[in-house]
Amino acid sequence: MEHEQKIDVKQALRVFDKITKNGEKTAEGWRYRGLTAETDFDGYTVFIRSQNVELTIFFHNKFTVNYSRALDLENFIELMNKIDRST
């Protein structure tokens, strides 16, 4: 649980916006710099995925994050940080 507390939902939503604006549209969603982003059918649920991590953001900024290893989550967070800092 301590690792999940490192997720900044506001940052993740900014990253989602950058992915959808700058990424390439694929069958899985928008792909950008190692992350894939998509929404459910009504747009209220947001998904951001890497190869080993899936972050799901629900209405009212509640979220779940699925990963197998803490290192995978750390790499995912670092990738989100890099995308968030980029212009």
Rosetta constraint file for C-alpha pairs under 8 A:
AtomPair CA 1 CA 5 HARMONIC 6.78 0.50
AtomPair CA 2 CA 6 HARMONIC 7.37 0.50
AtomPair CA 3 CA 7 HARMONIC 7.77 0.50
AtomPair CA 3 CA 70 HARMONIC 7.22 0.50
AtomPair CA 3 CA 73 HARMONIC 7.58 0.50
AtomPair CA 4 CA 65 HARMONIC 6.87 0.50
AtomPair CA 6 CA 77 HARMONIC 7.82 0.50
AtomPair CA 7 CA 12 HARMONIC 7.64 0.50
AtomPair CA 7 CA 77 HARMONIC 7.21 0.50
AtomPair CA 8 CA 12 HARMONIC 6.15 0.50
AtomPair CA 9 CA 13 HARMONIC 6.18 0.50
AtomPair CA 9 CA 57 HARMONIC 7.53 0.50
AtomPair CA 9 CA 61 HARMONIC 6.45 0.50
AtomPair CA 9 CA 63 HARMONIC 7.81 0.50
AtomPair CA 10 CA 14 HARMONIC 6.37 0.50
AtomPair CA 11 CA 15 HARMONIC 6.18 0.50
AtomPair CA 11 CA 80 HARMONIC 7.89 0.50
AtomPair CA 11 CA 84 HARMONIC 6.90 0.50
AtomPair CA 12 CA 16 HARMONIC 6.06 0.50
AtomPair CA 12 CA 80 HARMONIC 7.01 0.50
AtomPair CA 13 CA 17 HARMONIC 6.24 0.50
AtomPair CA 14 CA 18 HARMONIC 6.38 0.50
AtomPair CA 14 CA 84 HARMONIC 6.71 0.50
AtomPair CA 15 CA 19 HARMONIC 6.10 0.50
AtomPair CA 15 CA 80 HARMONIC 6.41 0.50
AtomPair CA 15 CA 83 HARMONIC 6.27 0.50
AtomPair CA 15 CA 84 HARMONIC 5.51 0.50
AtomPair CA 16 CA 20 HARMONIC 6.22 0.50
AtomPair CA 16 CA 37 HARMONIC 6.19 0.50
AtomPair CA 16 CA 48 HARMONIC 7.00 0.50
AtomPair CA 17 CA 21 HARMONIC 6.10 0.50
AtomPair CA 18 CA 22 HARMONIC 5.76 0.50
AtomPair CA 18 CA 23 HARMONIC 7.54 0.50
AtomPair CA 18 CA 83 HARMONIC 7.56 0.50
AtomPair CA 18 CA 84 HARMONIC 7.78 0.50
AtomPair CA 19 CA 23 HARMONIC 4.94 0.50
AtomPair CA 19 CA 30 HARMONIC 6.35 0.50
AtomPair CA 19 CA 31 HARMONIC 6.65 0.50
AtomPair CA 19 CA 32 HARMONIC 5.43 0.50
AtomPair CA 19 CA 35 HARMONIC 7.65 0.50
AtomPair CA 19 CA 36 HARMONIC 7.43 0.50
AtomPair CA 19 CA 37 HARMONIC 6.59 0.50
AtomPair CA 20 CA 24 HARMONIC 7.85 0.50
AtomPair CA 20 CA 30 HARMONIC 5.60 0.50
AtomPair CA 20 CA 31 HARMONIC 7.83 0.50
AtomPair CA 20 CA 37 HARMONIC 6.94 0.50
AtomPair CA 22 CA 32 HARMONIC 6.87 0.50
AtomPair CA 23 CA 30 HARMONIC 5.33 0.50
AtomPair CA 23 CA 31 HARMONIC 5.00 0.50
AtomPair CA 23 CA 32 HARMONIC 4.44 0.50
AtomPair CA 23 CA 33 HARMONIC 7.96 0.50
AtomPair CA 24 CA 30 HARMONIC 5.28 0.50
AtomPair CA 24 CA 31 HARMONIC 5.16 0.50
AtomPair CA 24 CA 32 HARMONIC 6.56 0.50
AtomPair CA 25 CA 29 HARMONIC 5.77 0.50
AtomPair CA 25 CA 30 HARMONIC 4.40 0.50
AtomPair CA 25 CA 31 HARMONIC 6.37 0.50
AtomPair CA 26 CA 30 HARMONIC 5.82 0.50
AtomPair CA 26 CA 31 HARMONIC 6.83 0.50
AtomPair CA 28 CA 36 HARMONIC 7.29 0.50
AtomPair CA 28 CA 38 HARMONIC 7.43 0.50
AtomPair CA 29 CA 36 HARMONIC 6.06 0.50
AtomPair CA 29 CA 37 HARMONIC 5.48 0.50
AtomPair CA 29 CA 38 HARMONIC 4.87 0.50
AtomPair CA 30 CA 36 HARMONIC 5.41 0.50
AtomPair CA 30 CA 37 HARMONIC 5.23 0.50
AtomPair CA 30 CA 38 HARMONIC 6.50 0.50
AtomPair CA 31 CA 35 HARMONIC 5.76 0.50
AtomPair CA 31 CA 36 HARMONIC 4.43 0.50
AtomPair CA 31 CA 37 HARMONIC 6.62 0.50
AtomPair CA 32 CA 36 HARMONIC 6.42 0.50
AtomPair CA 33 CA 83 HARMONIC 7.79 0.50
AtomPair CA 34 CA 50 HARMONIC 6.25 0.50
AtomPair CA 34 CA 51 HARMONIC 7.91 0.50
AtomPair CA 34 CA 79 HARMONIC 7.94 0.50
AtomPair CA 35 CA 48 HARMONIC 6.66 0.50
AtomPair CA 35 CA 49 HARMONIC 5.52 0.50
AtomPair CA 35 CA 50 HARMONIC 4.87 0.50
AtomPair CA 35 CA 51 HARMONIC 7.89 0.50
AtomPair CA 36 CA 47 HARMONIC 7.95 0.50
AtomPair CA 36 CA 48 HARMONIC 5.64 0.50
AtomPair CA 36 CA 49 HARMONIC 5.10 0.50
AtomPair CA 36 CA 50 HARMONIC 6.44 0.50
AtomPair CA 37 CA 46 HARMONIC 7.36 0.50
AtomPair CA 37 CA 47 HARMONIC 5.53 0.50
AtomPair CA 37 CA 48 HARMONIC 4.51 0.50
AtomPair CA 37 CA 49 HARMONIC 6.42 0.50
AtomPair CA 38 CA 46 HARMONIC 6.01 0.50
AtomPair CA 38 CA 47 HARMONIC 5.30 0.50
AtomPair CA 38 CA 48 HARMONIC 6.78 0.50
AtomPair CA 39 CA 43 HARMONIC 5.19 0.50
AtomPair CA 39 CA 44 HARMONIC 7.11 0.50
AtomPair CA 39 CA 45 HARMONIC 5.54 0.50
AtomPair CA 39 CA 46 HARMONIC 4.47 0.50
AtomPair CA 39 CA 47 HARMONIC 5.88 0.50
AtomPair CA 40 CA 44 HARMONIC 6.79 0.50
AtomPair CA 40 CA 45 HARMONIC 5.51 0.50
AtomPair CA 40 CA 46 HARMONIC 6.71 0.50
AtomPair CA 44 CA 58 HARMONIC 6.46 0.50
AtomPair CA 44 CA 59 HARMONIC 5.79 0.50
AtomPair CA 45 CA 56 HARMONIC 6.93 0.50
AtomPair CA 45 CA 57 HARMONIC 5.67 0.50
AtomPair CA 45 CA 58 HARMONIC 4.71 0.50
AtomPair CA 45 CA 59 HARMONIC 6.44 0.50
AtomPair CA 46 CA 56 HARMONIC 5.71 0.50
AtomPair CA 46 CA 57 HARMONIC 5.07 0.50
AtomPair CA 46 CA 58 HARMONIC 6.64 0.50
AtomPair CA 47 CA 54 HARMONIC 6.95 0.50
AtomPair CA 47 CA 55 HARMONIC 5.72 0.50
AtomPair CA 47 CA 56 HARMONIC 4.64 0.50
AtomPair CA 47 CA 57 HARMONIC 6.44 0.50
AtomPair CA 48 CA 54 HARMONIC 5.92 0.50
AtomPair CA 48 CA 55 HARMONIC 5.18 0.50
AtomPair CA 48 CA 56 HARMONIC 6.60 0.50
AtomPair CA 49 CA 53 HARMONIC 5.65 0.50
AtomPair CA 49 CA 54 HARMONIC 4.43 0.50
AtomPair CA 49 CA 55 HARMONIC 6.20 0.50
AtomPair CA 50 CA 54 HARMONIC 6.52 0.50
AtomPair CA 50 CA 76 HARMONIC 6.76 0.50
AtomPair CA 52 CA 67 HARMONIC 6.15 0.50
AtomPair CA 52 CA 68 HARMONIC 7.41 0.50
AtomPair CA 52 CA 72 HARMONIC 6.18 0.50
AtomPair CA 52 CA 73 HARMONIC 7.98 0.50
AtomPair CA 53 CA 65 HARMONIC 7.10 0.50
AtomPair CA 53 CA 66 HARMONIC 5.67 0.50
AtomPair CA 53 CA 67 HARMONIC 4.79 0.50
AtomPair CA 53 CA 68 HARMONIC 7.83 0.50
AtomPair CA 53 CA 72 HARMONIC 6.68 0.50
AtomPair CA 53 CA 73 HARMONIC 6.42 0.50
AtomPair CA 53 CA 76 HARMONIC 6.86 0.50
AtomPair CA 54 CA 65 HARMONIC 5.66 0.50
AtomPair CA 54 CA 66 HARMONIC 5.21 0.50
AtomPair CA 54 CA 67 HARMONIC 6.81 0.50
AtomPair CA 55 CA 63 HARMONIC 7.10 0.50
AtomPair CA 55 CA 64 HARMONIC 5.94 0.50
AtomPair CA 55 CA 65 HARMONIC 4.41 0.50
AtomPair CA 55 CA 66 HARMONIC 6.53 0.50
AtomPair CA 56 CA 63 HARMONIC 5.43 0.50
AtomPair CA 56 CA 64 HARMONIC 5.30 0.50
AtomPair CA 56 CA 65 HARMONIC 6.24 0.50
AtomPair CA 57 CA 61 HARMONIC 6.05 0.50
AtomPair CA 57 CA 62 HARMONIC 5.87 0.50
AtomPair CA 57 CA 63 HARMONIC 4.32 0.50
AtomPair CA 57 CA 64 HARMONIC 6.71 0.50
AtomPair CA 58 CA 62 HARMONIC 5.17 0.50
AtomPair CA 58 CA 63 HARMONIC 5.66 0.50
AtomPair CA 67 CA 72 HARMONIC 6.79 0.50
AtomPair CA 67 CA 73 HARMONIC 6.48 0.50
AtomPair CA 68 CA 72 HARMONIC 7.25 0.50
AtomPair CA 69 CA 73 HARMONIC 6.82 0.50
AtomPair CA 70 CA 74 HARMONIC 6.26 0.50
AtomPair CA 71 CA 75 HARMONIC 6.16 0.50
AtomPair CA 72 CA 76 HARMONIC 6.18 0.50
AtomPair CA 73 CA 77 HARMONIC 6.16 0.50
AtomPair CA 74 CA 78 HARMONIC 6.20 0.50
AtomPair CA 75 CA 79 HARMONIC 6.14 0.50
AtomPair CA 76 CA 80 HARMONIC 6.26 0.50
AtomPair CA 77 CA 81 HARMONIC 6.16 0.50
AtomPair CA 78 CA 82 HARMONIC 6.25 0.50
AtomPair CA 79 CA 83 HARMONIC 6.29 0.50
AtomPair CA 80 CA 84 HARMONIC 5.98 0.50
AtomPair CA 81 CA 85 HARMONIC 6.17 0.50
AtomPair CA 82 CA 86 HARMONIC 6.22 0.50
